[in-house]
Amino acid sequence: MALEQFDRTAKLTIAELGDPFGLAIEFAQDRGLRFAFDVTKTNDLQPNAATITIWNLAESTRSDLTRKVRRLAAATYGLGAVGGAVPGNVEATAFALGAAYVKLSAGYGKASSQVMEGTSTSITSKRTGVDWRTILTFGDGELAARAAIANQSFAPGTPYAAVIQYLIDTLGVDNDPAELATALGGKPSVAIGFPKGVLVTGPARKKLESLLGLLEIRASIQDGRFQILTDVGTTQDAPIPLSLANGLLDKPRPLEDNAFEVRTLLLPELSPGRPVALTSADVSGAFRVEQVSHRGDTHGGEWFSVAELREPFAVSL
């Protein structure tokens, strides 16, 4: 039987330019407003998505939230060609575009971990009976994914690394150039670069996906950071041990292509690309998190994670 954990804790922070500390809504030690969340994260460059519902905020707080969270339309702003993106800082990029930045953490007692962060694009408040419900949606990399436009020419002899770094900077997300250099160093075709130069125009995320695909480099964007995956499709982190003794709630459900779905206690560390060491009566072995959903309700039954686990990619010798 899975180990029970009590004393739920959750915190939502919304910041904006000029107010980096932001507005915080917190539930801890069975105290605070009720709120629920539904977060979905995938192991690629697609934006992650989250919805948060908060019950019975004071009218002044609802007004403050609405002011902080801008309703954004792609036609009203742009990244890259018109400026706006702050290389290596997704939060500053959001502020530069007049958007609010959202961070959600949750866990048990003092063991709270970040579930997701990103830019909010929508907030609504409506009354249902005697209750007010405020619904906030936000996306990790969502703003940059639909607005970042590449528009840059590179001279003959430009290496792949320079173009990839430009596209990452255009998205306004963080990355480690040394990590990129290490990944490129193992690719023989990288030495070729662009002998005739190259003109890069169009949606930055799609251009980045195409170039990484050409070089057979796997990557994803998680919580405002561009992360390169190993050849087997995982992060460099240590595997998360997962069994009935430390979080697994049900036996793994088989999916197609030797994949499994697992339901666990809420484990924010179950993030896309993270290696997992699964132990159960039905299946055991090394897996990677392909996608994950984190669902919680401070006053309800939901407080768990559902992850799709897949075997590591085979490595060609």
QUIWOQUI-V378724 format. One line per field, one symbol per residue. psi: psi as a letter, one per 30 degrees, with the letter a starting at -180 (. if undefined). burial: # if it has 9 or more other ideal C-beta (glycine too) atoms within 8 Angstrom, else .. A space follows every 10 residues. Layout:
psi=???
burial=???
This chain:
psi=kkkkkaikkk kkkjllkfif eakkkkkkhg klkkllljkk klhagkklkk kkkkkhklee eeeeeeeejk jkkffflllc egaekjkgje eeeeefggll kkkkllbkbf iklkellakk fkklklkjbf kkkkkkklkj geeeeffjkk ikkklkgkle eeeeeeeeee fgllljeeee eeeffgjeff febifglkkj kakeeeeeee eeeeghkkll kkhgkjkkll fggllglkkk kjlffhfkel kkkkalhglk kkklljiffi lkfkkkjkjl feklakllje lkkkkljfga fkilkjkkkl klkkkk.
burial=.#.....### ######..#. .######... ..######## ###.#.#### #####.#... ##.###.### .#....#.## ...##...## #######.## ########.. .######### #.#.#..... .######### #####.#### ...#...### ########## ###.#...## #.##..#..# ..##..##.# ...##.###. ##..#.#### ##.######. .####...## .##...##.. .#......## ########.# ########.# .....##### ########.. ..######## ##.....
